[in-house]
Amino acid sequence: MPATRASVVLRSILAVLQLAAVVVVLVWIWKYLKGFSTKPAVTGPNTNDTGQLFNWHPLCMVIAFPVLMAEALLAYRAPYTAELQKTRQKTIHVAMHLLAVAIAAGGVVAAWKSHSLKRPIPTDNLYSLHSWLGLSTLGLAAVQAGMGVVVYLVPRLAPARRAAFYQYHAALGGATFTLAITTMLAGLQEKMSFMIVFGKVPVYDAGIRLPAVLGLLLVAIALLVGAQLLPGHPQGSDGDAVQYEAVVEPVDPLDEPAERLL
């Protein structure tokens, strides 16, 4: 389906917001959170600061979900990919998801190590709502990826059944993305609270306002992605369903080879 002016405008705004989110998180980390490190900074006998190691976590998550996963969800939409061959669209869709999962996993490792390597007393893991929402997001993403591989990359199901599964695949993908953005918002609020309570940062300090701005950007990105996934959008879910029109006609099971009905 060719691009419309509305789709060009929406994707352009989305790209600007994605870039803005990456810039904001980088400025926040470099200017107010002391930058990045791959190991704890020694601050005294048996004491250290793992904050710079942790800082990889928010950067990885911003790149993984509002950027890469958003692009994966929109891989079949105009104006960038709608006129490509379906196999290329699928390659982009899968590649963006794989990159998102890999970078998100790196962010989880950074957070986990920053807690475990903290001295003199390690910080507990999995103690907050943000942590458990994050695990739920990763679990949902794993289920979604597994079903996508079984149904679409190793297609042993009949075409009509793959077409019927599409609505569930699309819905679960949107749910995973929504949960990811929700988890990030919870994490930003948690970090801001720690900075105010333990770091004694004034509530109106720029180091507190920047993550608030980042949160608004994440909400705006989620709304724009959701708008382009709506069935009523010119390149929304109905546009994807068109790809399956030829195979969703009623099929007599007796006419199907046995191996196609597995």
Protein Blocks (a to p, Z undefined) as FASTA:
>chain_A
ZZdfklmmmmmmmmmmmmmmmmmmmmmmmmmnopaafbdcdfbehiacfklmmmmmmmmm
mmmmmmmmmmmmmmmpcfklmmpcfklmmmmmmmmmmmmmmmmmmmmmmmmmmmmmpcfb
dcdehkbfklmmmmmmmmmmmmmmmmmmmmmmmccbcfklmmmmmmmmmmmmmmmmmmmm
mmmmmmmmmmmmmmmmmnopafkbmklmmmmmmmmmmmmmmmmmmmmmpmklmklmklmm
mmmmmmmgccdfklpcfklmZZ
